[in-house]
């Protein structure tokens, strides 16, 4: 991709939101850890420094090498970035008397500044810091203030360098997107050419050049990501794409056959492989979530290795990896603590002689759906909820048994079908059921029961990086709870998860 914006991650929970806002401007951007800056910056048109939980006054302050950036590329420093430029360039950063967190309003804006075009005085911004810039850096010019923060925004004379102490990327900053647009489009002159059509054209061209006449094997899951990846690859290499759909024994009820049926008529070469017994055997007795994920990833690759050997001269393994998978799997000092590993991120073992191709690696989920629409994929398929690669294994807390899988499949089917029947499915970004490792006392008829507890989860989101729980109607929850208890043997209690991400994650493991 050309005309990139480089975002340096210092550990802020908002870093991914910066990327989302930049992408909304039809500008391609990438996130890199602050200490892993690309050596070749020739394709970048601007750089953004993100926030951080660290203080620039601390011995643990994170120090980026800005020698090839500052004064050479347009630079926007946000929060920690703004304080870093001040503190280490002739200014002063000190602890605030009170932590500056939450809504604030711009009480002063310097006139005739491009950064504030179409932004009015008193515009609301979102602060999140315990330090504050007391003195500007050398050649710093104040551009805006709030009641409590004198140097809320500044620029550095003689450079295309701007710095802000608030977060323009969060929705609470009402004109934040406008400020980002002013900086990137009007000041840095970054072209707004990252559209679904442009992505499809460029990616198909790139895949043709990379793959040539090589054969590619792709794991289909029935989900949005792998389907869009398959159609992209099919348009690029046609009959040289071999799709394999593996039943890991942890799919939704009847999903193996339903998915195979779904792909009929799409022109894809798909083979179904039922390896459920193999996965469940390997998972027997394992309770640790990370061990489950890694076991499933290992067996998944082993199955693929077996199947790929059947295809003569296959050279590539294609995957539907998307950007949140990549971001959450990066682990460096400070910025990107690993939340969880993803079974399709991180490469292949040495014994598997396939190269990886990931056409969606740089896209967020909503972007994948827009690309899919551009490719003409059926809207119902594109609207399908995300489903975790490890399947129901991470929705069964504790060890995995065939009996537990059966119970959860039945519960999940009642819940998902209920959402569809009541017109709620498309109002939810992701939904599922979780089998808890506890039994509860109940009464059915005149008999005492001691059976399983399940939790229902439904969230709204745009890309899974943040999510809020959905306020499903009480009447619906009452009916679906009643249906689950009456129809699924072994369950006598249903609860509803009302946690948001953060601090919780969407999945329980």
C-alpha positions as CSV (number, residue, x, y, z in Angstrom):
1,X,0.0,0.0,0.0
2,X,1.2,3.5,-0.9
3,X,0.6,6.8,1.0
4,X,0.7,5.1,4.4
5,X,0.3,6.7,7.7
6,X,2.6,5.2,10.3
7,X,1.1,5.0,13.9
8,X,3.6,4.3,16.7
9,X,2.2,2.3,19.6
10,X,3.3,3.3,23.1
11,X,0.7,1.1,24.9
12,X,-2.4,3.3,24.9
13,X,-5.7,1.5,24.9
14,X,-6.7,4.0,22.2
15,X,-4.0,3.2,19.7
16,X,-6.3,1.0,17.6
17,X,-9.0,3.7,17.6
18,X,-6.5,6.1,16.0
19,X,-6.1,3.6,13.2
20,X,-9.9,3.2,12.9
21,X,-10.4,6.9,12.6
22,X,-7.7,7.3,10.0
23,X,-9.1,4.4,7.9
24,X,-12.6,6.1,8.1
25,X,-10.9,9.0,6.2
26,X,-10.1,6.5,3.4
27,X,-6.4,6.7,4.3
28,X,-4.4,3.5,4.8
29,X,-2.4,3.3,8.0
30,X,-0.4,0.8,10.0
31,X,0.5,0.4,13.7
32,X,4.0,-0.5,14.7
33,X,5.5,-0.7,18.2
34,X,7.5,2.4,19.1
35,X,10.8,0.4,19.2
36,X,10.2,-1.4,15.8
37,X,9.9,1.5,13.4
38,X,10.2,0.3,9.8
39,X,13.7,1.0,8.3
40,X,12.2,2.2,5.0
41,X,9.9,5.2,5.5
42,X,9.8,6.2,1.9
43,X,6.1,5.2,1.4
44,X,4.9,7.0,4.5
45,X,3.3,10.4,4.2
46,X,2.7,11.1,7.9
47,X,3.4,9.7,11.3
48,X,1.3,9.7,14.5
49,X,2.7,9.1,18.0
50,X,0.1,7.5,20.2
51,X,-0.6,7.7,23.9
52,X,0.8,5.6,26.7
53,X,0.2,4.5,30.3
54,X,3.8,5.5,31.0
55,X,5.0,8.9,32.1
56,X,7.7,10.8,30.2
57,X,9.1,11.8,33.6
58,X,9.6,8.1,34.7
59,X,12.7,6.0,34.4
60,X,10.5,3.6,32.4
61,X,9.7,6.3,29.8
62,X,9.5,4.8,26.3
63,X,12.0,6.4,23.9
64,X,11.3,6.2,20.1
65,X,14.0,6.9,17.6
66,X,12.5,9.9,15.7
67,X,15.7,10.8,13.8
68,X,14.2,9.7,10.4
69,X,10.8,11.2,11.2
70,X,10.9,14.5,13.0
71,X,11.4,17.4,10.7
72,X,11.3,15.0,7.7
73,X,7.7,13.8,7.8
74,X,4.5,15.5,9.0
75,X,4.2,14.4,12.6
76,X,1.2,14.4,14.9
77,X,1.9,13.6,18.6
78,X,-1.0,12.5,20.8
79,X,-1.0,12.7,24.6
80,X,2.2,10.8,25.6
81,X,3.7,11.8,22.2
82,X,2.9,15.4,22.9
83,X,4.5,15.3,26.3
84,X,7.5,13.4,25.0
85,X,8.3,16.0,22.4
86,X,8.0,18.7,25.0
87,X,9.9,17.1,27.8
88,X,12.9,16.0,25.7
89,X,13.0,19.1,23.4
90,X,13.5,22.0,25.7
91,X,10.1,22.1,27.4
92,X,8.8,20.9,30.8
93,X,6.3,18.3,31.8
94,X,5.2,18.1,35.4
95,X,2.6,16.1,37.4
96,X,-0.8,17.7,37.4
97,X,-2.4,18.6,40.7
98,X,-5.4,16.5,39.7
99,X,-5.6,13.7,37.1
100,X,-7.0,15.2,33.9
101,X,-9.4,12.5,32.8
102,X,-12.7,13.0,31.0
103,X,-14.4,15.7,29.0
104,X,-13.0,19.1,28.6
105,X,-13.7,22.1,26.3
106,X,-11.4,24.2,24.1
107,X,-11.5,27.7,25.7
108,X,-8.8,29.2,23.4
109,X,-8.0,28.4,19.7
110,X,-5.3,30.4,17.8
111,X,-6.8,32.0,14.8
112,X,-6.1,31.1,11.2
113,X,-4.6,27.6,12.0
114,X,-5.4,24.9,9.5
115,X,-5.4,22.3,12.2
116,X,-8.6,23.9,13.6
117,X,-10.5,24.6,10.4
118,X,-14.2,23.8,10.9
119,X,-13.6,23.4,14.7
120,X,-15.5,25.8,17.0
121,X,-14.4,27.3,20.3
122,X,-15.7,25.2,23.2
123,X,-15.4,22.0,21.2
124,X,-15.4,19.0,23.5
125,X,-12.3,16.9,23.8
126,X,-11.3,13.9,25.9
127,X,-8.4,14.1,28.3
128,X,-6.6,11.1,29.8
129,X,-3.3,11.9,31.5
130,X,-1.8,12.6,34.9
131,X,1.1,14.8,33.6
132,X,0.7,18.1,31.9
133,X,3.0,20.3,29.7
134,X,4.0,23.3,31.7
135,X,6.5,24.8,29.2
136,X,6.4,24.3,25.5
137,X,9.5,22.8,23.7
138,X,11.9,25.0,21.8
139,X,10.1,26.8,19.0
140,X,6.8,25.6,20.3
141,X,3.7,27.7,19.5
142,X,0.5,27.3,21.6
143,X,-2.5,26.6,19.4
144,X,-5.3,25.8,21.9
145,X,-6.1,25.6,25.6
146,X,-8.8,24.2,27.9
147,X,-9.8,25.5,31.4
148,X,-7.3,23.2,33.1
149,X,-4.7,22.6,30.4
150,X,-2.9,25.7,29.1
151,X,-0.9,23.9,26.4
152,X,-3.5,21.6,25.1
153,X,-2.3,21.9,21.5
154,X,0.9,23.2,20.0
155,X,3.0,23.1,16.9
156,X,6.7,23.5,16.4
157,X,7.9,26.3,14.2
158,X,10.0,25.2,11.3
159,X,8.6,21.7,11.3
160,X,5.3,20.1,10.2
161,X,5.0,18.9,13.8
162,X,1.7,19.2,15.8
163,X,1.0,17.9,19.3
164,X,-2.2,17.5,21.3
165,X,-2.7,16.5,24.9
166,X,-6.2,15.0,24.4
167,X,-7.4,12.1,22.4
168,X,-9.0,13.1,19.0
169,X,-9.7,9.4,18.2
170,X,-12.4,8.8,20.8
171,X,-16.0,9.7,20.1
172,X,-16.1,12.0,23.2
173,X,-13.8,14.4,21.2
174,X,-16.7,15.7,19.1
175,X,-14.4,17.3,16.4
176,X,-11.6,14.8,16.7
177,X,-12.1,13.3,13.3
178,X,-12.2,16.8,11.8
179,X,-8.8,17.6,13.4
180,X,-7.3,14.3,12.1
181,X,-8.6,15.2,8.7
182,X,-7.2,18.7,8.9
183,X,-3.8,17.3,9.8
184,X,-3.7,14.4,7.4
185,X,-5.4,15.8,4.4
186,X,-4.9,19.5,4.5
187,X,-1.5,19.7,6.3
188,X,0.2,16.5,5.4
189,X,-1.6,16.2,2.0
190,X,-2.1,12.4,2.4
191,X,-4.3,11.1,-0.5
192,X,-7.7,9.6,0.5
193,X,-7.5,6.6,-1.8
194,X,-8.0,3.6,0.5
195,X,-11.5,2.4,-0.7
196,X,-12.9,-1.2,-1.0
197,X,-12.7,-1.0,-4.8
198,X,-9.1,0.2,-4.7
199,X,-8.2,-2.5,-2.2
200,X,-9.7,-5.2,-4.3
201,X,-8.0,-4.1,-7.5
202,X,-4.6,-3.7,-5.8
203,X,-4.8,-6.9,-3.8
204,X,-5.8,-9.0,-6.8
205,X,-2.9,-7.6,-8.7
206,X,-0.5,-8.2,-5.8
207,X,-1.8,-11.8,-5.4
208,X,-1.3,-12.5,-9.1
209,X,2.3,-11.2,-8.9
210,X,3.1,-13.0,-5.7
211,X,1.5,-16.4,-6.5
212,X,2.0,-16.6,-10.2
213,X,1.0,-20.2,-11.2
214,X,1.6,-21.6,-7.7
215,X,-1.1,-23.7,-6.0
216,X,-2.6,-22.4,-2.8
217,X,-4.5,-24.2,0.0
218,X,-7.0,-22.2,2.1
219,X,-8.8,-23.1,5.3
220,X,-12.5,-22.1,5.0
221,X,-14.5,-21.7,8.1
222,X,-17.8,-20.5,6.8
223,X,-17.1,-17.1,8.4
224,X,-16.8,-13.7,6.7
225,X,-13.0,-13.5,6.8
226,X,-12.1,-16.8,5.2
227,X,-14.9,-16.4,2.7
228,X,-13.7,-13.0,1.5
229,X,-10.1,-14.2,1.4
230,X,-11.2,-17.2,-0.7
231,X,-13.1,-15.1,-3.2
232,X,-10.2,-12.6,-3.5
233,X,-7.8,-15.5,-4.1
234,X,-10.2,-17.2,-6.5
235,X,-10.4,-14.0,-8.6
236,X,-6.6,-13.8,-8.6
237,X,-5.6,-17.5,-9.3
238,X,-8.8,-19.4,-10.1
239,X,-8.4,-23.2,-10.2
240,X,-5.1,-23.0,-8.4
241,X,-7.0,-22.3,-5.1
242,X,-7.8,-25.4,-3.1
243,X,-10.2,-24.8,-0.2
244,X,-10.4,-27.1,2.8
245,X,-13.1,-26.9,5.4
246,X,-12.0,-28.7,8.6
247,X,-14.6,-29.9,11.1
248,X,-12.7,-29.6,14.4
249,X,-15.6,-31.0,16.4
250,X,-16.1,-27.6,18.0
251,X,-18.4,-26.0,15.4
252,X,-21.9,-24.9,15.9
253,X,-24.7,-27.4,15.6
254,X,-24.9,-28.9,12.0
255,X,-22.4,-26.3,10.9
256,X,-20.1,-28.7,9.0
257,X,-22.7,-29.7,6.5
258,X,-24.4,-26.3,6.4
259,X,-21.1,-24.6,5.5
260,X,-20.3,-27.1,2.8
261,X,-23.8,-26.5,1.3
262,X,-23.3,-22.7,1.6
263,X,-20.3,-22.8,-0.7
264,X,-22.0,-24.7,-3.5
265,X,-22.6,-22.4,-6.4
266,X,-19.9,-19.9,-5.4
267,X,-17.4,-21.5,-7.9
268,X,-14.9,-22.4,-5.2
269,X,-13.2,-25.8,-5.0
270,X,-14.0,-26.9,-1.5
271,X,-13.2,-30.2,0.3
272,X,-14.7,-31.1,3.7
273,X,-12.5,-32.9,6.2
274,X,-14.2,-34.3,9.3
275,X,-11.4,-34.3,12.0
276,X,-13.6,-33.8,15.0
277,X,-12.5,-36.9,16.8
278,X,-8.8,-36.1,16.3
279,X,-9.2,-32.6,17.9
280,X,-11.3,-33.8,20.8
281,X,-8.9,-36.5,21.6
282,X,-6.0,-34.1,21.6
283,X,-8.0,-31.7,23.9
284,X,-8.9,-34.3,26.4
285,X,-8.1,-33.2,30.0
286,X,-6.8,-29.7,29.0
287,X,-8.4,-26.8,30.9
288,X,-6.0,-23.9,30.4
289,X,-7.3,-21.5,27.7
290,X,-3.9,-20.8,26.1
291,X,-3.1,-24.5,26.0
292,X,-6.5,-25.1,24.3
293,X,-5.8,-22.5,21.7
294,X,-2.3,-23.7,21.0
295,X,-3.4,-27.4,20.8
296,X,-6.1,-26.5,18.3
297,X,-3.7,-24.5,16.3
298,X,-1.2,-27.3,16.2
299,X,-3.8,-29.9,15.2
300,X,-5.3,-27.6,12.7
301,X,-1.9,-27.2,11.0
302,X,-1.2,-31.0,11.2
303,X,-4.6,-31.7,9.5
304,X,-3.7,-29.1,6.8
305,X,-0.3,-30.6,6.4
306,X,-1.9,-34.0,5.8
307,X,-4.4,-32.6,3.3
308,X,-1.9,-30.3,1.5
309,X,0.3,-33.3,0.7
310,X,-2.5,-34.8,-1.2
311,X,-2.5,-31.7,-3.5
312,X,0.4,-32.0,-5.8
313,X,3.0,-29.2,-5.6
314,X,1.0,-26.9,-3.3
315,X,3.3,-24.1,-2.1
316,X,1.1,-21.6,-0.1
317,X,-1.3,-21.7,2.8
318,X,-3.8,-18.9,2.7
319,X,-5.4,-17.6,5.9
320,X,-8.2,-15.2,6.7
321,X,-6.1,-13.3,9.4
322,X,-7.4,-9.8,10.0
323,X,-5.8,-6.8,11.6
324,X,-7.2,-7.1,15.2
325,X,-5.8,-10.7,15.2
326,X,-2.4,-9.3,14.4
327,X,-2.5,-6.4,16.9
328,X,-3.6,-8.7,19.7
329,X,-0.9,-11.2,19.0
330,X,2.0,-8.7,19.1
331,X,4.0,-8.8,22.3
332,X,6.7,-6.2,23.0
333,X,7.9,-4.4,26.1
334,X,5.1,-2.1,27.3
335,X,2.9,-1.3,24.4
336,X,1.3,-4.5,23.2
337,X,0.9,-7.0,26.0
338,X,-0.6,-10.2,24.4
339,X,-4.3,-10.5,25.3
340,X,-4.5,-13.9,23.8
341,X,-2.8,-15.8,21.0
342,X,-4.6,-16.4,17.7
343,X,-4.4,-19.8,16.1
344,X,-3.9,-18.3,12.6
345,X,-1.2,-15.7,13.6
346,X,2.5,-16.4,14.1
347,X,3.7,-18.6,11.2
348,X,4.1,-22.2,10.5
349,X,6.3,-24.9,12.1
350,X,9.5,-25.8,10.2
351,X,8.2,-29.2,9.1
352,X,5.4,-27.6,7.1
353,X,6.9,-26.4,3.8
354,X,4.2,-23.9,2.9
355,X,4.5,-20.2,2.7
356,X,1.7,-18.0,4.2
357,X,-0.5,-15.6,2.2
358,X,-2.9,-13.4,4.2
359,X,-4.8,-11.0,1.8
360,X,-6.9,-9.5,4.6
361,X,-4.1,-9.1,7.2
362,X,-4.3,-5.3,7.3
363,X,-8.1,-4.9,7.4
364,X,-10.5,-4.4,10.3
365,X,-13.7,-6.5,10.3
366,X,-16.0,-3.8,9.0
367,X,-13.6,-3.2,6.1
368,X,-13.6,-6.9,5.3
369,X,-17.4,-6.8,5.0
370,X,-17.2,-3.8,2.7
371,X,-14.6,-5.6,0.5
372,X,-16.9,-8.6,0.5
373,X,-19.8,-6.5,-0.8
374,X,-17.5,-5.1,-3.5
375,X,-16.7,-8.7,-4.5
376,X,-20.5,-9.5,-4.8
377,X,-20.6,-11.9,-1.9
378,X,-24.1,-12.6,-0.6
379,X,-25.2,-10.1,2.1
380,X,-26.5,-12.8,4.4
381,X,-23.1,-14.5,4.5
382,X,-21.4,-11.1,5.0
383,X,-23.7,-10.3,7.9
384,X,-22.8,-13.5,9.7
385,X,-21.5,-13.0,13.3
386,X,-17.8,-13.6,13.9
387,X,-17.0,-17.0,15.3
388,X,-13.7,-17.8,17.1
389,X,-11.2,-20.0,15.3
390,X,-10.9,-22.4,18.3
391,X,-14.6,-22.7,18.1
392,X,-16.6,-23.8,21.1
393,X,-13.5,-24.9,23.0
394,X,-13.0,-21.4,24.4
395,X,-16.7,-21.2,25.3
396,X,-16.5,-24.3,27.4
397,X,-14.7,-23.2,30.5
398,X,-12.5,-26.0,31.8
399,X,-11.8,-29.3,30.0
400,X,-13.5,-30.4,26.8
401,X,-15.7,-33.5,26.5
402,X,-18.0,-34.6,23.7
403,X,-20.9,-34.3,26.2
404,X,-20.1,-30.7,27.0
405,X,-19.8,-29.9,23.3
406,X,-23.2,-31.4,22.6
407,X,-24.8,-29.4,25.4
408,X,-23.2,-26.1,24.2
409,X,-24.1,-26.8,20.6
410,X,-27.8,-27.2,21.6
411,X,-27.8,-24.1,23.8
412,X,-26.1,-22.0,21.1
413,X,-28.6,-23.2,18.5
414,X,-31.6,-22.1,20.6
415,X,-30.0,-18.7,21.3
416,X,-28.9,-17.9,17.7
417,X,-32.1,-19.2,16.1
418,X,-34.0,-17.2,18.7
419,X,-32.2,-14.0,17.7
420,X,-33.0,-14.6,14.1
421,X,-36.7,-15.4,14.7
422,X,-37.1,-12.3,16.7
423,X,-35.3,-10.0,14.2
424,X,-32.4,-9.3,16.6
425,X,-29.6,-11.2,14.8
426,X,-28.6,-8.2,12.6
427,X,-28.7,-5.8,15.5
428,X,-26.0,-7.8,17.3
429,X,-22.3,-7.9,16.2
430,X,-21.5,-11.2,17.9
431,X,-23.5,-13.6,20.1
432,X,-22.9,-17.0,21.6
433,X,-23.3,-19.1,24.7
434,X,-20.7,-20.1,27.3
435,X,-20.8,-23.3,29.3
436,X,-19.7,-22.6,32.9
437,X,-17.7,-25.1,35.0
438,X,-20.2,-25.1,37.8
439,X,-23.5,-26.9,38.5
440,X,-26.4,-25.3,40.3
441,X,-29.3,-26.6,42.2
442,X,-32.7,-26.4,40.5
443,X,-36.2,-27.9,40.6
444,X,-37.9,-29.5,37.6
445,X,-41.3,-30.9,38.3
446,X,-41.1,-32.2,41.9
447,X,-37.5,-33.3,41.5
448,X,-34.3,-31.6,42.6
449,X,-31.7,-31.1,39.9
450,X,-28.0,-30.3,40.0
451,X,-27.1,-29.3,36.4
452,X,-25.0,-27.0,34.3
453,X,-25.1,-23.2,34.1
454,X,-24.8,-21.4,30.8
455,X,-24.1,-17.7,30.1
456,X,-25.4,-15.9,27.1
457,X,-23.3,-13.2,25.5
458,X,-24.3,-10.6,22.9
459,X,-22.3,-7.5,22.0
460,X,-22.3,-4.6,19.6
461,X,-19.0,-3.4,18.0
462,X,-17.5,-2.4,14.7
463,X,-14.3,-4.4,14.7
464,X,-14.1,-6.3,18.0
465,X,-11.4,-4.0,19.5
466,X,-14.0,-2.5,21.8
467,X,-17.5,-3.8,22.5
468,X,-20.6,-3.0,24.5
469,X,-23.2,-5.6,25.7
470,X,-26.5,-5.5,23.9
471,X,-29.7,-4.6,25.8
472,X,-31.7,-7.5,24.5
473,X,-35.4,-7.2,25.4
474,X,-36.4,-8.9,28.7
475,X,-39.2,-10.7,27.0
476,X,-36.7,-12.3,24.6
477,X,-34.3,-13.2,27.3
478,X,-37.1,-14.8,29.3
479,X,-38.3,-16.9,26.3
480,X,-34.8,-18.0,25.2
481,X,-33.9,-18.9,28.8
482,X,-37.1,-20.9,29.1
483,X,-36.5,-22.7,25.8
484,X,-32.9,-23.6,26.7
485,X,-33.8,-25.1,30.1
486,X,-36.7,-27.0,28.6
487,X,-35.0,-28.2,25.4
488,X,-31.4,-28.8,26.4
489,X,-30.9,-31.7,28.8
490,X,-28.3,-31.0,31.5
491,X,-28.9,-27.2,31.9
492,X,-31.0,-25.7,34.6
493,X,-29.8,-22.1,34.8
494,X,-29.2,-19.3,32.3
495,X,-27.5,-16.0,33.0
496,X,-26.8,-13.0,30.7
497,X,-23.3,-11.4,30.5
498,X,-23.5,-7.6,30.8
499,X,-19.7,-6.9,30.6
500,X,-18.2,-4.5,28.1
501,X,-14.8,-4.7,26.4
502,X,-12.7,-3.4,28.0
503,X,-12.3,-4.4,30.7
504,X,-13.7,-7.8,29.7
505,X,-13.0,-9.5,26.4
506,X,-15.8,-10.7,24.1
507,X,-15.0,-14.4,24.6
508,X,-14.6,-15.7,28.1
509,X,-11.3,-17.5,27.3
